Amino acid sequence: MRARIYFVLVEYTSIPLLIGLYLLYLSGYGLTRVGVRRLTLGLLTRHNSILIHTGVLPYVVGLLAALHALGGLGLMICRRVEDPRLRLVLELINLILVGVLFPIQLTILALYRMA
């Protein structure tokens, strides 16, 4: 049952994560290169790149990445680790490190940036 939950996490975060990473990647180049504006047919100007990079998108992409990693590592643990006790311990470590601590750090950094 837990493997199914992990699989759903990976499935539902993959496309939004890909789109978010692509936008962050393009906007990063948009901060330093004028060719990005031509490549995106004028949609991604330097001003828009700054808004994307300093807005909420990096935080959202970070949370999506944390959920994706939580699901992927959990799925890998369920499939590869045969000992039930070891599997439970590794899943708990995954949940604490990737599912709790990493999002807390992202939130603190996002709130600190806004202050």
N, C-alpha and C positions, 0 to 999 in steps of 0.2 A: 504493500500500500504506500509506504513512504517513497519507494522508487517511482511510483506513478506521480506523486506530488512533485518530486524533483524534476521529472521529465516535463511536466506541465510548466514549471518555472522556467526551464531552459527554453521550451518552445515559445512561450508567450513573451519572453524578454528579448529573443534573438532579433526580430525585425525592428522593433523600436530602438534597440541598442545599436544596430547597424546604421539606421538613419541618423541617430544622434551623433554617433562617432563620425559619420561622413560629413555632417554639417559642421562639427567642431574642427575637423581636419581641413575642410575647405575654408572655413572662416579664419583659421590660423594662417593659412597662406594669404587670405584676403587682407590680413593686417600688414603684410610685408610686400606683397606683389600685386601689381596692377592687372596682371593677366587673368586673375581669378574673375574679375568683373566681366571681361570678355567671354571667358569660359562659361559663366553662368548667365550669359545674355543680359547682363546688367542688373540681375537680381541681387547679387552679393557685392554690395559696395563696401568701401572701407568702414563707413559708418555702421552698416548692418553687421559687418564682421565684429566690430567692437561691441555692439549690442548683444550678439550671440555669445561672445566670449565672456562678457561680464554679467550676463543675465542668469537666469535660473537653469538654463540647459546643461551646463557642466555638472551641476548638482544632480539633476534628474538622470543624466547619463551615468554618473557615479553610482547612484542607487540602483539603476538597471543593471550595471556591471556587477554590483554586489549580489543582487538576486540571481543573476545568471551564473555567477561563480558558485554561489550557495547550491543552486540546483545541479550544476555540472559536477562539482566535487561530491555532493551527496549521492548523485547517481553513480559516479565512479566507485565510491565506497560501497554502495549496495551491490554493485555488480562484481567487484573484485575481491572484497574481504569476506572470507567464508566464516570466520569465527564470530558468532553473534555478539559476544561481549566486546570484542575489539571493534566490531562494526558500530556498536552503540557509542562507544567512547569516541571514535573518530567522527561520527556524526555530531556528537555533542561539541567536540572541539571545532568542527566546521561551523556549527550554528553560532557558537560564541564568538569566534574570530571573524568569520566572514558575514554572518547574519546580524551580529549585534555591534561588535566593536568598530568594524569598518564603517557602517552607516552612521554611527555616533560621531566618529571622527569627521566624516563628510559634513554632517550637520553642524558641528562646531566650527569647521572651517568656513562653511557658507554663512553662518550667522556672524562670525568674526569679520568676514569680508563686507557684510552689509553695515556693520557698525561704524 
